[in-house]
Amino acid sequence: MSTRTPTPLPEGFSWDVGDRHRTLICHGHPIVQIGPERQGWIAKILVSGKGVRQDQVAVRSLDAGAGWATRWMLERQSALIRAVSEQAPNA
């Protein structure tokens, strides 16, 4: 049993949690999705903009991917908010 408590996310950020996927959301827009890929786990960056680019990173597990994505987001919080605000609204 894990005794680690998740890091609180800044305002405007949240997790959408499924059985085998987790998606980090910024102001309603998905920015990172973690899920199974072949025999492992992949974290896919879904947004791009100044200071942020689409990419994917192999992670050990779903929980490890969520930890990586949280640290990644905290380092780029301003750039992510800017990138999301520049995206065209979904109509």
N, C-alpha and C positions, 0 to 999 in steps of 0.2 A: 504494500500500500504506500502510495506517495504521500509524503508529508509536506511537499513543496506547495506553497500558495502562489497562484498566478500573480504576475505583476499587474497592478491596475493600469488600464489603458487611458491615455489622455482623452479629453472630451472630443467627441466626433469619431472616435475609433471604436470598433467592436468586433467580436468574433461571431461568425455563423458556424455552428458546430453540427456536424453530421456524424454518422457512424464511422465512415472511412475518409472523410474530408473535413478540412477546416478552411474557412475563408476569412481573411482579415479585411474588414470593411472600413472605408474612410468616407464619412459623410454620405453614406448610401451607395458608394461605388466599391466594388471588389478590387482590392489592390494586390493581394497575395493569396494563392490557393495552394494548400498542401494536400497531397493525396498519393495513393499508391501508383507506382510506375514499375512495370516488370516485376523484379524481385525486391524492390526497395521503395523509397519514398522520395518525392520531389516537391520542392517549394517553387511555384511558378509566380514570377512577378508579372502582374497583368497591366500595369500602367507604365507610361513613359512621359518624360518631360524633362525640363532642365534639372539636372541633378539626380534623375531617376531613369533607368532604362529597363526594358523588358529583358528578362533573363530567367534561368532556372538553376536551382541549387539542389544537389543530392543531400538528404538529411537522414539520420539514423532511424527515426520513428516519427509518428504523428506528433507526439508531445515535443520531441526535439525540434521538429519543424516549426511548431508554434512558438517555441522559445527563440529560435533563430529569427523568425519573422517579426516578433515583438522587438528584439534588439535592433534589427535592421530598420524597422519603422521609427523607433525612437531616435536613431541617428539621422534620419531623413524626414522628420515630421513636417517641417516647413515646406520642403520640396514636394512632398506627397500631397499636402493640402493644395499647393499651387497647381500641381499637375491635374488633380481631380477637378478643381474649379475651372480649369481651361478646357476640360472635355465638354463636348456638346451634350446638352441635356437629352435624356431619352424621351422620345415623344411617341 
